[in-house]
Amino acid sequence: MTGDGESALELAERALRFATGEAQATVVHERSLLSRFAVSRPTQATFVDDTGVSILRVHDGHTGSAETNDLTDAGLRDAAARADAAARAAARAADAPGDYPGLPEPAPTRPHHGFDAATAALDPTVAGAALGGAFDGCARHGLDAFGAWTAGAVETAIASSAGVRVSDAVTDAYMKVIARDPDGRSGWAAGAGTSQAAIDPDALAARAASKVTREPPVEIEPGEYTVVLEHDAVGTLLEFLGFLAFNGLAHAEGRGALAGRLGQRVAASAINLADSPRLHRTLPRAFDFEGVPKAPLPLIQDGVAHAVVHDMRSAARAGTRSTGHALAPGGAPFGPVPTNLVLIGGGAADEAELMAPVERGIYVTRLWYVNVVHEKSALLTGTTRDGTFLIEDGRLGRPIKDVRFTDSALRLLEATEALTAEQRLVAEAEFYGRRFATGVVTPALRARGFRITGQTV
């Protein structure tokens, strides 16, 4: 419900009545809590209860859209008029048909596990207890706790002139804990899931604190090192790969990292990567923002690239069908990306087993401040953070000052030697705009030749 007894789908249908021609009305109703903390004290608490309506108008292959929080008939009528004017203006300016193929036809969606009623209640005492657990856990190690806890419930509904009528409700919860000593040495841990029960603040604090050692960090020389990447570090690489390699628009335009490489080996044979929106560990959704149902899609199998993802626009360019990956009504300008990546685990029992054969290497907890250097090769640069160590004679060794890396996410998958059996949901909950929780289910891994280019200051 959107707050006045009208369901999100009923609101979408009401909004659609004010649109003319080919149109789609999308309603997103978000309720969420966020609690930030620093130096083991709460610093910010926010509550969001917001309903937004987006109207997409399609005219001669061109699209125009408008959004509103005014849910009155007058507000919806105004948004529909603005969307219509924008689509017609785009068509006049182009003086030629656009490349949007039209709204999709209705198709059945499948249920998922992604809604938890207790989490949707958004009880602030749960947030308070989580922060208290993190504070106490870090204090036992003489450390301060920094980070955030958040939970949300989001309902999305779509009604279109093509006959689509769909609605979906999801919940998500997330917590990150950074344990820090007075000298600034820090450790990191994070947890995520579809319910607040998936978050264990005490365990997160213990994991973060375990990365803080009193031994002074050493420096290492630039070069290539065997690396063991924890789940969070692997998750960051795979998120970037989603944009750079599996974006169907970039692929159709020849910019993607897999352009001309589908059907070829691009990773080690142990790499099996898919977009799996119904896997139990993921943050699932029933459909995308064009109302196309979600379905599992193998992307890399046994190291061989199999597919990229599409929305309606990129699919039309590629001469294929949408895979249900539109990130906005009418498709996002930058194209579609997978939002439920799952990397299958391997045979290693844990990170200790990954380290066992390494005479000298690097252990990385997470990656930070990552940027794209070269799109086509999936070349990234960034730094390690909150727990970087030497691997010496098969064991976790001395702490290292954080280093800068410049390496290709695809090359690291190609150089992967082993993966843990355990997978973990890695997510990020820094929402800029509407809440849209996504995550990567991934094991930790060991790879050859991680390219260190310098030391951080």
Disulfide bonds with the S-S distance in Angstrom:
none
